[in-house]
């Protein structure tokens, strides 16, 4: 036993009384200063904003592929070829665009079990918004994204990001999100470090992250 549970009744009462007295004398907290940036200084859709996101993603060890809309299928097929000799099976949401499924093995998720998800080579999704300052991709189970499990179980994640989905700051991203939806923030491949700073990837999610940055037509 430890803490208050091992004390006598009198000792516990004395400690709680002193705590209440200290709280009574305490000054109320002052106003919260909210002078942080709520908007970025880079224009939405600008090359500078795309370059900033790219820099942050690469710093997190993600693989970045600038593509046009007509190149999406070929880019995914190229990643599949490099990852599994062209025989990769990537899980997708049932509403993932048919036009982007050409040339690689798309497996629709209709409630795949964790074991079945683990047996795929990866997942391909869209996203809701991307944050350039932090190199973060945000998913909310919207169109083309599917449920959270498909981006947490497979070893590889390919995420499609349009230029108009990129914002600079976290507050700008939050304004685009619905707090009632299941939201996942992804900053690079899943990784952790022990006390000696030995980095291990793939612990809590995909070990490999590819990001397709889709330029406007």
PyMOL commands that set and color helices and strands:
alter all, ss='L'
color gray80, all
select helices_A, chain A and resi 3-6+9-25+47-59+69-84+98-100+114-118+148-151+163-165+170-174
alter helices_A, ss='H'
color red, helices_A
select strands_A, chain A and resi 63-67+89-92+105-108+122-125+129-131+136-139+156-162+166-167+184-186+191-193+199-201+208-214
alter strands_A, ss='S'
color yellow, strands_A
deselect
rebuild
show_as cartoon
